[in-house]
Amino acid sequence: MLQLITLISDQLQHSHLSQDSIPVSTLLFGDASDNTSSSLAQKLASKTKKQIFVSYNIQNTDSGFILLVENRIKEEMAAFPDKF
């Protein structure tokens, strides 16, 4: 199942909000009961302060596996900041 999430960091859209604001996520299509994409996108938007698009359709929903995926993305972001 394909999910596409659009996130716009509150800090980018509303500069008057505090730095602790939680980014807003919107499900464009897919299963609304699966918040994996939304959660991952919110974490990445908070870290980067940028608009994030996440499509997460990996069937393994083990929290340990999701953490590995998140950490790998963060490693890529650190290694290639110009790509993000």
Order of alpha helices (4+ residues) and beta strands (2+ residues): beta-alpha-beta-alpha-beta-alpha
